[in-house]
Amino acid sequence: MRLPTVGATPPLSPGGLEDAILALKKERNAVILAHYYQESEIQDLADIVGDSLQLSQAAQRVDAKVIVFAGVHFMAETAKVLNPDRIVVVPDLDAGCSLADGCPAPAFARWLERYPEHKVVSYINCSAAVKAMSDLICTSSNAVKMVRSFPREQKLVFAPDQHLGRWVMQQTGRDDLVLWPGSCIVHETFSERRLLELASRHPEAEIIAHPECEATILRHAHFIGSTSALIEHAKRSPAPAFIVVTEAGILHRMAREAPGKTLIPAPPEEESCSCNLCPHMRRNTLEKLYLCLRDLAPRIELDEPLRRRALVPIQRMLELSAAP
């Protein structure tokens, strides 16, 4: 097919957009990475769909000139940290993250001055500037392993997700982690009352939850894990149904990987809202995906000294993740 020229109106039909995206991807020598929380039509077009750890590993391995990151800003920054010589673009530059936005680098730097003897473990949901102040990065898939990589006597700061940090403390037996008081707007919205009401109507269902949820939710979960771990559990568990307590975008991939299972999204506190959908992830659309491939913009650019500092703890995480 003939590719649209720069400035041309994108095809209006979904099928036309999808064909144009695939053609542009080939012409640009591009790879599309998408998070599980993206809209289903974006996941279906992506070369690789995964959680933060899987996408970080994929970004390290890709052999494409252009990386299109269908996710949020910190994820695309991580891809750029690992691929300084490749073009990294995002469908919407304003697709942020409440965890990253709630931990601005200047405030984090001032806070760390109170803990000069502590090493810093930062959840990947943070800016490159915060990563640059960290000793090790983690994801929800490997946070327990990353914390355990330090000697027990080493004092640690964990940022920016306090709920994930508390869960890691329980799993590691460490009660001394100093937690930055951050949280995810989606995972904080789930209602314990409504979860229990839903569970009473579906006694056959297992409750599976992401560790970014509050402790009042996690205490009712039959299984707790990262997005990829939740999908794997749904595949392997003999349970016929699951109440899924995380961003509802995961259900598209989970249904594909665990066919025949009943998947029930956990309800937020407010019945009238779609608070279990990340508003930042939903900023990315097929049209924006087409436009960023067409224009190779918006691009992620990083100051080189900052990129090098952020690279060290990310590489260390990837090395430790690959170790047995």
C-alpha positions in Angstrom: 0.0 0.0 0.0 1.1 3.6 -0.5 2.0 5.3 2.8 0.3 8.5 3.8 2.5 11.6 3.5 3.5 13.7 6.5 0.6 16.0 7.4 -2.0 13.8 5.7 -5.2 13.0 7.6 -4.9 9.5 9.1 -7.3 6.8 7.9 -10.6 7.1 9.8 -11.7 3.5 9.9 -10.0 1.2 12.5 -9.0 -1.3 9.8 -7.5 1.5 7.7 -5.5 2.8 10.8 -4.3 -0.7 11.6 -3.1 -1.3 8.0 -1.4 2.1 7.9 0.3 1.5 11.3 1.7 -1.9 10.2 2.9 -0.4 6.9 4.6 2.5 8.7 6.1 0.1 11.2 7.8 -1.8 8.4 9.0 1.3 6.6 10.4 2.9 9.8 12.1 -0.4 10.9 10.1 0.0 14.1 9.1 -2.2 17.0 6.0 -1.6 19.0 6.2 -2.4 22.8 2.9 -2.3 24.7 2.0 -2.7 28.3 -0.8 -5.0 29.4 -2.8 -2.0 30.5 -3.1 -0.6 26.9 -6.4 -0.7 25.0 -6.9 -4.1 23.4 -6.5 -2.9 19.8 -3.1 -1.5 20.6 -2.0 -4.8 22.3 -3.1 -6.7 19.3 -0.9 -4.6 17.0 2.2 -4.7 19.3 5.2 -6.9 18.6 5.7 -7.4 22.4 3.1 -7.1 25.1 4.3 -7.3 28.7 4.7 -5.9 32.2 7.4 -3.4 33.1 10.2 -6.0 33.6 9.4 -7.9 30.4 9.3 -4.6 28.4 12.6 -3.4 30.0 14.2 -6.7 28.9 12.6 -6.4 25.5 13.9 -2.9 25.1 17.4 -4.2 25.8 17.2 -6.8 23.1 15.4 -5.1 20.2 17.2 -4.7 16.9 15.0 -2.0 15.4 15.8 1.6 14.5 12.7 3.0 16.2 11.0 1.9 19.4 7.4 2.9 19.7 6.4 2.6 23.4 2.7 2.2 23.9 2.6 2.8 27.7 3.4 5.7 30.0 6.2 8.1 30.0 8.6 6.5 32.6 8.4 3.2 30.5 9.6 5.0 27.4 12.3 6.8 29.3 13.6 3.4 30.5 13.7 2.2 26.9 15.7 5.4 25.9 18.1 4.9 28.8 18.8 1.4 27.5 18.8 2.4 23.8 20.5 5.9 23.5 21.2 5.5 19.8 17.7 4.5 18.8 14.7 6.7 18.3 12.1 6.2 21.0 8.6 7.7 20.5 5.4 7.6 22.4 1.8 8.0 21.2 1.1 10.7 23.9 3.9 12.5 25.7 1.4 13.4 28.5 0.7 9.8 29.4 2.2 9.9 32.9 1.9 8.0 36.1 0.7 9.0 39.5 3.6 7.2 41.2 6.2 8.9 39.0 4.4 12.3 39.2 4.1 12.0 43.0 7.8 11.6 43.5 9.5 14.6 41.8 13.2 14.4 41.7 14.0 17.6 43.7 11.7 16.6 46.5 13.1 13.0 46.5 16.7 14.4 46.7 15.9 16.5 49.7 14.1 13.5 51.4 17.1 11.2 50.8 19.3 13.7 52.7 17.6 12.3 55.9 18.9 8.8 55.1 22.6 9.1 54.2 23.4 5.5 55.2 20.6 4.0 53.2 20.8 2.4 49.8 17.9 3.3 47.5 15.7 0.7 45.8 13.3 2.5 43.4 10.3 0.9 41.7 10.5 1.3 38.0 7.4 3.6 38.1 9.6 6.7 38.6 11.3 9.2 36.4 14.8 8.8 35.0 15.9 11.5 37.4 14.8 9.5 40.4 16.4 6.3 38.9 19.6 8.3 38.6 19.5 8.7 42.4 18.9 5.0 43.0 21.2 2.1 43.7 18.9 -0.5 42.2 15.6 -0.5 40.3 12.9 -3.1 40.7 9.6 -4.0 39.2 6.6 -5.7 40.9 7.9 -8.9 39.3 11.3 -8.8 41.0 11.0 -6.4 44.0 11.4 -9.1 46.6 14.4 -10.5 44.8 16.0 -7.1 44.5 15.5 -6.2 48.2 16.9 -9.6 49.1 20.0 -8.9 47.0 21.2 -6.5 49.8 22.8 -7.8 53.0 20.2 -7.8 55.9 22.2 -5.2 57.8 22.1 -2.7 54.8 19.6 0.0 55.5 17.2 0.6 52.6 14.9 3.2 51.2 12.1 2.0 49.0 10.3 4.4 46.6 7.9 5.5 45.3 5.1 3.0 46.0 4.4 2.5 49.7 1.9 -0.3 49.2 4.3 -2.4 47.2 7.0 -1.5 49.7 4.9 -2.9 52.6 4.1 -6.1 50.7 7.9 -6.5 50.1 8.5 -6.0 53.8 6.1 -8.9 54.5 7.6 -11.1 51.9 11.2 -10.5 53.0 10.7 -10.3 56.7 12.3 -6.9 56.8 10.4 -4.3 58.8 12.9 -1.6 58.5 12.4 -0.3 54.9 11.9 3.4 54.8 9.0 4.1 52.4 8.4 7.1 50.3 4.6 7.8 50.7 3.5 7.3 47.1 0.7 5.3 45.6 -1.1 4.4 42.3 -4.4 6.1 41.7 -5.8 3.0 40.2 -4.8 0.5 42.7 -5.9 2.7 45.6 -9.4 3.0 44.3 -10.5 -0.6 44.9 -13.1 -1.0 47.7 -12.7 -3.7 50.3 -16.5 -3.6 51.0 -17.4 -4.0 47.3 -14.7 -6.7 46.8 -16.2 -8.8 49.6 -19.7 -8.3 48.2 -18.5 -9.5 44.8 -16.7 -12.5 46.3 -19.8 -13.5 48.2 -21.7 -13.6 44.9 -18.9 -15.6 43.2 -17.6 -18.1 45.9 -16.0 -20.2 43.1 -13.7 -17.3 42.2 -10.2 -16.8 43.4 -9.2 -13.2 44.2 -5.9 -12.3 42.5 -4.4 -8.9 43.1 -1.4 -6.7 42.2 0.8 -5.7 45.2 0.3 -2.0 44.5 -3.1 -2.5 46.2 -3.7 -1.4 49.7 -3.2 -4.0 52.5 -6.9 -4.1 53.2 -7.3 -5.5 49.7 -4.3 -7.8 49.7 -5.3 -9.6 52.9 -8.3 -11.1 51.0 -6.3 -12.2 47.9 -5.6 -15.9 47.2 -2.7 -14.8 45.0 -0.7 -11.6 44.8 1.7 -10.9 41.9 2.7 -8.6 39.1 0.6 -8.3 35.9 2.5 -11.1 34.2 2.3 -13.3 37.3 -1.4 -12.8 37.5 -1.8 -13.9 33.9 0.3 -17.0 34.6 -1.6 -17.8 37.7 -4.9 -17.6 35.8 -3.5 -20.0 33.2 -2.3 -22.6 35.8 -4.8 -22.4 38.6 -7.7 -25.0 38.5 -10.1 -22.3 39.7 -12.9 -21.6 37.1 -13.1 -17.9 37.8 -11.0 -15.0 39.1 -11.8 -11.6 40.6 -9.0 -9.6 39.2 -7.8 -6.7 41.3 -5.6 -4.5 39.0 -6.1 -2.3 36.0 -8.8 -3.8 33.8 -6.7 -3.6 30.7 -5.0 -6.9 31.8 -8.3 -8.8 31.1 -7.7 -8.7 27.3 -4.5 -10.7 27.5 -5.7 -12.8 30.4 -8.7 -13.9 28.4 -6.5 -14.9 25.6 -4.0 -16.8 27.8 -6.6 -18.5 30.0 -9.5 -19.2 27.7 -12.6 -20.6 29.3 -11.9 -18.9 32.6 -14.4 -16.4 34.0 -12.7 -13.1 34.6 -14.4 -10.5 36.8 -12.8 -7.0 37.2 -12.7 -5.8 40.8 -15.0 -2.9 41.4 -13.8 0.6 42.5 -15.4 2.4 45.5 -17.5 4.6 43.3 -20.0 2.6 41.2 -20.4 5.3 38.6 -16.7 5.7 37.7 -14.2 3.8 35.6 -11.5 4.2 38.3 -10.1 0.8 37.7 -8.9 2.1 34.3 -5.6 4.1 34.2 -6.4 7.5 32.7 -2.8 7.8 31.6 -2.7 4.5 29.7 -6.0 5.5 28.0 -4.4 8.6 26.5 -2.8 6.3 23.9 -5.1 5.6 21.0 -4.7 4.0 17.6 -4.7 7.4 15.9 -1.9 8.7 18.1 0.0 5.5 17.5 -0.3 6.1 13.8 0.8 9.7 14.1 3.8 9.0 16.2 5.0 6.5 13.7 4.3 8.8 10.8 6.0 11.8 12.4 8.5 10.0 14.6 7.3 12.3 17.4 6.9 12.9 20.3 10.4 11.7 21.0 12.0 10.8 24.3 15.2 12.7 24.8 17.5 12.5 27.9 20.5 14.5 29.0 23.4 12.1 28.5 25.0 12.4 32.0 21.5 11.7 33.5 21.0 8.8 31.2 24.3 7.2 32.2 23.5 7.6 35.9 20.0 6.1 35.4 21.5 3.2 33.4 23.6 1.8 36.2 20.7 0.7 38.6 18.6 -0.5 35.6 21.4 -2.6 34.3 22.0 -4.0 37.8 18.3 -5.0 38.0 18.4 -6.7 34.6 21.6 -8.6 35.6 20.1 -9.7 38.9 16.8 -10.7 37.2 18.6 -13.0 34.8 20.6 -14.6 37.6 19.2 -17.9 39.1 
